[in-house]
Amino acid sequence: MPRPDVYISADVETDGPIPGPYSMLSFAMTVVGHYDGRSFERVADRSAVFVRELQPIAEDFEPDALAVNGLDRDYLREHGASPKQAMDEASAWVREQVGSARAVLVAYPVAFDWSFLYWYFQRYAAHGSPFGHSSCLDIRSFFLACAGTVFDEADKSRMPSFLRASTPHTHDALDDAVEQGQLFANIFEWSLSQRRRQRHRSSAAPSWLAERVVPIV
């Protein structure tokens, strides 16, 4: 039997574009919801969260990145968690949250956040990535597929207002993980409602027409 999914929204704040030469300075994860293939159960905002600030691992940094997130590398050298401690604790937290279900990381854009989190998990966590090597979803791509649009039209600013999060994007890791989690859950619930509506139309159609109606799957 396929495992149900547990969706975990994640956000990272860094001092550069790639892990290794640059550092992940903070990250946050929050459980968004559960899906068993039939029904989606949303989890209340901030009811299950994990947040850490980390010591830098490299000397190089981009001032523009620090200007965006407002983090202080000198402060984090003294007060941040070691990467090993932080990633071991994060890995254990994810595994505790999902139990026997599949952990699926969601982010906007997932390519950036995943690149840092996967690299840090694999390098520092004793048990590696709790998301495996590919258990992730990009929120923009998810909306693109559900809406049947193109990438340029799938930006957050172009999404319908009823799908957007109610909280702002502040470049604080927890704030942004919550904001992106809201967006993902809104899109997920909307996509399921669209599917139910399509199935209802198919079942209500005459038999000769129902055979020609292809439901969205």
Beta strands, then each sheet from edge to edge (+ up, - down):
strand 1: 5-14
strand 2: 24-35
strand 3: 40-42
strand 4: 49-53
strand 5: 102-107
strand 6: 136-138
sheet 1: 3+ 2- 1+ 5+ 6+
sheet 2: 3+ 2- 4+
end
